[in-house]
Amino acid sequence: MAGETLLKVQGVETYYGNIRALAGVDIEVHKGEIVSLIGANGAGKSTLMMTICGSPQARNGSIVFDGEDITQLPTHLIARRRIAQSPEGRRIFPRMTVYENLQMGAGLDNLKFFNEDIEKIFTLFPRLKERQSQRGGTLSGGEQQMLSIGRALMARPKLLLLDEPSLGLAPLIVKGIFEAIKKLNQEEGLTVFLVEQNAFAALKLSDRAYVMVNGKVTMSGSGRELLANPEVRAAYLEGGRH
Amino acid sequence: MSNPSETGNAGTMGQALKEALFAGVIAFGMFLLFVGIETYQDINNALVWRTRWGLLAIFVIVAAVGRFVTVAFIKPHIDRRKLNKAKSGVLEISDKKSFFHKHFLKIALVLLLIYPFLSLMIVGKQGSLKYVDNFGIQILIYVMLAWGLNIVVGLAGLLDLGYVAFYAVGAYSYALLSSYFGFSFWLLLPMSGILAALWGIILGFPVLRLRGDYLAIVTLAFGEIIRLVLINWTDVTKGTFGISGIAKASFFGIWSFDTGATNNFVKAWGLSASSVYYKIFLFYIILALCMLTAYVTIRLRRMPIGRAWEALREDEIACRSLGINTVTTKLTAFAIGAMFGGFAGSFFATRQGFVSPESFVFLESAVILAIVVLGGMGSLTGIAIAAIVMVGGTEVLREMSFLKVVFGPDFTPELYRMLLFGLAMIIVMLFKPRGFVGSREPTAFLKERRAVSGSFTKEGHG
């Protein structure tokens, strides 16, 4: 499964003012993998996700994507290197229709694939097709998450970043969304980097995973290994399942 | 209006009386100093005051009676209508639209095109001056300004309280360049727009990182800076005296509207001398400028940049994660909005023939912003209606001499302009919190158009 390295994060430190949120993070994502990052609230998971996207930028360390150093690039240029993000809290455009939201995702340069891509997303998430003329803000939480992922996919990403796709959703809907991610990964070979609180679901889905504590990666391994790891179980799984 | 047998409910009446009393007390408190007491200078130039209890009483009575009627009759009536609608299952959205509704814009445009001639026919030349100039041109200037500001506030969601600065830049660009260098209106019109756009970018750079209230304060300051520069840079701008004798616009250089000129329009056409022809000409210029603004806005909304503006209004972080360059997006919004302000400004200068910093005070910015908000942010039709109501309304106030019957012979309605303005805004915001036209019209459809009422959409975050 493991192909060549797509994303390599090395010794990244990120600060909010004088507060260090990331204390030297090393992470690698290979082509065709689903990699997840789990950890408690405030561990720095979302910060890492945002740092990869250049907002805020890393103060130290390097982020290399597809052989190119993107550490200092502005956010919109990073996005144009085909790193698409479904941000935390979904952040769809509430007053635009579903269709317009998806159009926004297609960006400026790939309108030529637009019809083909939007059909693909409508097959993946049929609910979005039903609701295409509806305003984003009128969708349910699960539909908004689908829209957020769909919008990210419209950019034809090489790497899809998902920040807490299960946030505030019912277990059944989370299951559906995770199945869709798995399907994308298996059928299209899409590389996915996932940040999750829902450690159990994330680890089951992932090829590999990292555990983050206080701005540092403390453990890594295959999803199955971490699921079996007593420490991980104690900290992130047992509590969460009861 | 309502069925007396149903409103005869004793509880409603008691409630209405209580609320009416309360409204009366509040009105008394509010207007006691405002209306009840008047200051004036006596013969010795000393400031003295006298009371106006009668007028105050009228205000209080109007408030109390108004509240009583609202609670006792209007509210039950509205509630019943809503209930009936809910029972019969008729939603407020329907696909069928009347002929007038469907062709509203075309009808409005045709009416605007024949408006000056209509007024010439009905009230004659002298009467037309008022209707074409005070109503037509005045309202259209505000329509244009509000549509220009709409790009910044309504589409890009950047709250700009200093929009009048660009209006001033446009007006002074025309006034100064035409008096110092003698350039013509048709050369200076685009130049004023470009200069204003430049100032838009200059303002844009420092405020790129600001949003919401912070942005509003900085833009407010910017508007004041421009005004203060105009006042204090007396060598060039003549300060508070302003610049007078600004050249009139010519008919594309073919005919002039200056009375002394050999190619005078009136003489060339063998018409009897009247300034109404120039006013009609100006009316068509500002109408064309408005149409240009509307056309550009509508086109831009369907283009990537317009979509990016709207996305920026909705969620800046999501925008960046989609590869939108928020810096250029914001700057273009400021620049294009300012450009239309500049056009309007240079038109204003040529219409007035006189500019002074007094025309560009904060109140103007506030009025323009109020028009945009009342009309419904982003909706061109709504904004035009709001401009007609607000600007036309203040003009109509001058005509309301019948109000003297109610409020006494000393009552001058114009002085209550701002009071009524505020009242109108409160009423509109109570009943139509998103403005006259509150729903955003989508610009892209896959196969079919489907109407989703704005009332289904939640404001805020997804």
Interface residues (C-beta under 8 A of the other chain):
Chain A: C53 S55 P74 T75 H76 L77 A79 R80 A84 Q85 P87 G89 R90 R91 I92 F93 P94 R95 M96 T97 Y99 E100 Q103 M104 G105 G107 L108 I118 Q132 S133 Q134 R135 G136 G137 T138 L139 Q144 R151 A152 A155
Chain B: P304 R307 E310 A311 E314 D315 I317 A318 R320 S321 L322 G323 I324 N325 T326 R440 P442 T443 A444 F445 L446 E448 R449 R450 V452 F456 T457 K458 E459 G460 H461 G462
